[in-house]
Structures are given as structure tokens and as C-alpha cells.
Amino acid sequence: MTKAASPRDLLDLSGRVVIVTGAGGGVGSGIVRRLVETGATVVAHTRTSSTDHLLNLDGSLVSNIRADLTSTNGPAGIIESTLEMHGRVDGLVNNAATQSLAPFDELTDMAWSETIDVNVTAAHRLTQLAAADMRSRKSRGSIIHIASIEAHQPAEVHGHYATSKAALVMHARAAALTYGSYGIRVNSISPGLIDRLGLEEDWPDGVARWHKAAPLTRLGTPEDVGDACVFLCSDLSRWITGTDLVVDGGMLARPTW
């Protein structure tokens, strides 16, 4: 009987090429950092954001691609550029998202369309394209959608955002059915409130309420989400697909009545 690989070996992503969209933001940066720390070669996508904050990482393991995900050629350009640089796609983290605030009775068609285009349609296109490469190489790839706990529990004036994130959770489950027979796993991650510079000053009451309500009593960090991505990209999760991993400090365990 062959001895099973150690968990440390299974977490080693050396030689794997992983695309992370929305890498210019806090969560995206945290995902990139954690992937690089486990040896992955990361293609960091941004639209307009700077990636200067990633320069302290191993430069040989990170490359940057700029693209508008809402354009017809945006997702295709990301995949094509990745294949030109690295010759393969082993992982995809659909992290890019947009969020605006409006109640449904004031929501414009433009705001609705932009949210769905960026948060859902772009992820769908990238999933199709990345899976096509994985399938052509008979590679056991991993695709991850960054959803939100609002996929399970919407907040006021976030209805269109919550709808888009719920769509991502179901898209991952449906895609898992399509691609599982090729060895391609598709999952989603639903983070809770993630800390960022200035958040407590911008939303002091919300942060205070989160601290009080969350069973683990703290905000999340970008690295919390990054660690979940490492797990789902690695062979430690080799028999996990079509699931939503909630990373929220236990907030969804809190009764709402």
C-alpha cells in the first residue's frame, strides 16, 4: 500500500499557476500573498488598481495583468496572457467584485447590470475558459469563487450585491457537476466582514456590532480568506467540490430572530 503524502506536501503549490482577479484590493492581495507563500506562481489581475504593494513578494512568482472584466475580451485576454507567460492554468480565484448601495425600489438598471456583469458574468466566462485549458491538459485544476455571507443573509441596501453572491455559490455548485468528471473542482468561499485600513473610522457602529455578535469576536483578515483559498487549491481538498466554505468567525451561527 502506497504511503499517503504528508499534509505539508499536499499544501505545496510549487509549479502551479493560479490566476487571482481583483488582486489590487485588500482581500485579493491577501489571497496572492498566501498563494505565493505556498509556492504558487500567481497571475494577479487588476483593472486600474496598483500592485506596488505586492512588490515585496517573490517577483519571479507574481505577474500582473490589467483587464476590464466587463468587456467582451477581458476574461479571454487574462487566460490568453497567462497561457503565453506560463503555458498553463492550474487554479482560478474569481475574487473581483463591485458593490454599490441602494434599496431595490431605488436600484437603477445600470447598477444592477454592472453588479451582475462584474460579480457573476465575468466569473462565469473565466471559469469556462480556465476549465477548457485544464480539460485540454487533463489537469486536475481548482476554481474558486469568492462569494460572501450575504449570499446566505442579505443586508439592507445590499440586495443586488447579495443576489450576485448567491448566484456565485450556485454557479460553483453547478460548475462542479459539469467539470467534476474531468478532475476539475469548483467551490466558493463566503467571507464575513474583512478588516481594511480605515474601516473602523468609516463604519464604527458596524464594526462594534460585528465584534459583539461574531462568536470569534474579531473581524476577518485578508489572510483568513487567503488561507481558505490555499486549502481549496491544494490537494488537501482533493475530494471537495461544489461546496461553499464560510469564513466568517461564526457569524452565520448567530440567530437572527
N, C-alpha and C positions, 0 to 999 in steps of 0.2 A: 504493500500500500504506500502510495506517494505521500511524503510528509507535507502537510499544509504549510503554505507560506506564512511568515510571521506578520502580525498586524503592521509592524513598521515597514516591512517590504511592500505590503499591499497599499500603503499610503504614499509610496514613492511614485511621483508622476513624471519622473525624468523621461524625456523623449516624447512626451505627449504635447500636442499643440491644442491650446484651448483659446477660443475667442470669448472675450467679455465685452458686451455692449454697455454703453453708458459708463465707461471706465473713468471719466473725469470727475464724477461725483464721489461723495464720501463712501457710500456702500460699494460702488464699483471699484474704487481704489482699494478698499479693504479686501475685496474678492481677489483682485490682481495680486496684492501683496502675499496673501496666504497661498495662492496657487504657485507663485514663484518660489516661495519658501519650501515647497514640496517638490521642486524641480521642474515644474511645467514650463513650457515655452508659451508665453501669453501674447496674444494679439489684442491690444487694448483699443477698443473703438470709442471715439468721441465724435460729437457733431461740431461743436465750437469750443468746448472746454479745453483748458491747458492740461497737459500731462506732466508738467515740470515737477510736480510733487512725487512722481514715480521715478525720477532720475536717480534716486539713491538706491534703487533696486539693481539687480544684476542686469546691466544693459544688454547682454547677449541673450537674455531670456524674455525681453519685453520689446515689442514693436507697436507703433501707433498707426491706426488707420482712421481717417476722418471721412464721415459719410452722413448724409441725410437719410435716415431710415424711412421717411415718408415718401421719398422719391422712388420711382419705379426701379431704378438701377442701384439704389443704395444698398439693400441687402445682398444683391448679386455681386456688387463691387467688393464688399467685405470678404465674401467667400473666395472670389477670384483672386484678390490680392493676397489672401492667406495662402492659397494654393501656390501662387507664384513665389512667395517668400519661403514657404516651408514644405510644400508638396503634400500636405495632408491636413485634415481636421479631425481631431480626436474628441474634442469637447466644445460645447457651446453653452454660454451662460447668457440668457436673454434678460439682461438687467435694466436696459434703457427704459425710461418711463417719463411720462409727463403728468402733472397734476395741477388742476385749477379748482377753484372753489365756486360752487353755485348750486342752489337748490334746483330740483328738477323743473319746477314751474318757471324758472328764470334761465334755464340752460339753453344756450344757442345751439343750432345745428353745427356751427363751426367748432365750438368747444367739444361737443360730443364726438364729431368726426376726428378731430385731432387726437383726442384721448384714445379712441379705438385704433386709429391708424398707427400710432406710436406704440401703444402698450400691447396690442393684440396682433394686428395685421403684420407688422414688421417681424414679430416673433414667429408667426406662422411661416412667413416667407423664408426666414433664416433657418428655421427647423427643416423645411423641405430641402433646402439647398445643402445644408450641412449633412443631413441624413443621406442624401444622394451620394455624397463623396464617401461617407462611412460605408455605405452599402456597396459601392463600386470596389472598395478595397477589402471588403469583408472584414471590416474593423469593428470591434466591439466598443462603440462610442457612447458618450453620455451627453444628454441635452437637459439643461435645467432652465426653468422659467422662474424668475423672481416675482412672486405674486405679493400677497400682503394678508395680514389677518383681516383686513377689510373685505377680502373675498368671502369670509365667513360671518363677519359682523360689521355692517357698514356704519360709517359715521355721518353725521349731518353735514350737508352741503358737499359730500364726497360721493354722491350716488353714482355718477358716471365713472369715477375712478374705481370704486368698489366693484361696479359691474365689469369693468375691464379686467380686474384682477381675478374675479370669479371665473371669467372666461379663460384666463390663462391656466387656472387649476384644472378645468375640464379639458382644455386643449392638451395639456400634458397627459392626462389620462387617456384621451382618445388617440393621441400620437403613440403612446406606449403600446396600444393594440396594433397599430399599423406596423410599427418598426421592431417589435419585440422578436419576431422570428428571424430577424437579421442580426440579433445580438445587440441592438441599439436600445439603450434605456432612456426613458424620458420621465422626468419628475419635476415637481415645483417646490419652491420654498416660500413660506409665508412669514416674513418678519413682522415683529411688532414695532414699537416706536424706537427708532435708532438715533442715538445721540449725534449731534453735529455741532460745530462751532457756532455759538450764538443762539442755540435753540432755547435754552433756559431763559435768556433775555427776551426772545421773541414771543415765547408762549409759557410764561411762568406758571399759570394756573394748570395748564395741561400737563406739564412736566411733574408738578406736585401731585396731581391726581394719579398720574401713572405710577409714581413711586409708591403711593399709598395703596393702590389696587393690585399691582403686579405681585404675585407670590414670591418672586425672587428679588423684589424691592429695588430694582435698578432699571435704567434704560439699557437697550441693546447697544452694541458697538458694531462698526463695520466688520470687525474681525469675527464676531459671532456668526454673521452671515457668511463670511468667507470660509470659516471652518466647516459650515454645513455644505458649502459648495465643494470643498476638498473631499469631504466624505462621499458625496454623490458622484464625483468624478472618479473616485478611486475604486479599486477592486474590493474594498471593504463593503461596498454596497452592490456587489455584483448580482445579487438576487432581488434587487429592489427596483421596481419600475411602476409608473402610473400612480405614484403616491404624492401626497403633499406633506412636506416636513415643516411643521410650525415651529418657529424660532422666536418666541415672544415672552420669555421669562414666566410663562404660565398664565398670561393674561386671559386667554380664552377659557381657562378653567374657572374664571370668576363668574358667578351667576349674574345675570343682567335683570333679574326681577326681584 
